[in-house]
Amino acid sequence: MASVVLSEAEKLYIVHGVQEDLRVDGRGCEDYRCAEVETDVVSNTSGSARVKLVETDILVGIKAEMGTPKLEKPDEGYLEFFVDCSSNSPELEGRGGEELGTDIANTLYRVFSCENCVDLKSLCINPKEHCWVLYVDVLLLECGGNIFDAISIAVKAALFNTRIPKVRVLEDEEGTKEIELSDDPYDCIRLNVDEVPCIVTLSKIGYRHVVDATLQEEACSLASLLISVTSKGAITSMKKVGKGSLDPESIFEMMETGQRVGKSLHIALQKILDEEESLGTSRPKVGFLG
């Protein structure tokens, strides 16, 4: 992951500020930076979104393609994640970028493995034979800290924007089944994203923890806790990253903060998505790399 080099004096300045609930950019320990969210930015996808969290820039595109249900879940569709780290950072070139991409993809699989976060049964067309497979492609354009949170926001926004064509299964007299695709582009299935979790990363700095850490703050943190939280505040998964350790008391405090901040994050994101949806086709589009 991209990182910055700080002197001991700079690290001390950041750590002392966090202890006083005053970060270098003026935020409190539980404050997010201002994020820009835009959906429907890539034309040849079923759904897409772009999230800019200051210097962190994420693009997510979702393609719905017909496939065969998995043997263990014959009446459900499924999601596949692919992460490309094409950031300008030299540390993300070659093997470093591949390892980070694999780590992010595995984290997303774990987050979305919780039951009912996405109604996978609605993606089934014909049990055991046909289903919709959602290929979620994540592109890391720029890394400025807190990439897991930004990616989870972008994935939820892209799922909200996803439109899947309605299909009908027709059976003739001989029992042969055919799939008929609707000609109406507006005749589509929308996914319910109410239970889709967002990741809240809490970085331990000194004796306190912060959300939405910058690259400079990440350099001062030896351990972080990734918590996926639903809109109702339920924790669906946790993952500890970093070389340092976390004591049980700190973990419980971070879980409480994650639930509280996560609920606020969902409310703010849903408000933006609903406002953008209400504008319809009249909304001004910035577009990819606009």
Secondary structure, DSSP 8 states (H G I E B T S, - for coil): -------HHHHHHHHHHHHTT--TTS--TT----EEEEE---TTSSEEEEEEETTEEEEEEEEEEEE--BTTBTT--EEEEEEEE--S-GGGSTHHHHHHHHHHHHHHHHHTTSTTSS-GGGGEEETTTEEEEEEEEEEEEE--S-HHHHHHHHHHHHHHH-EEE-EEEEE-TT--EEEEE-S-TT-EEE---TT--EEEEEEEETTEEEES--HHHHHT-SEEEEEEE-TTS-EEEEEEESSS---HHHHHHHHHHHHHHHHHHHHHHHHHHHHHHHHGGGS----TT-
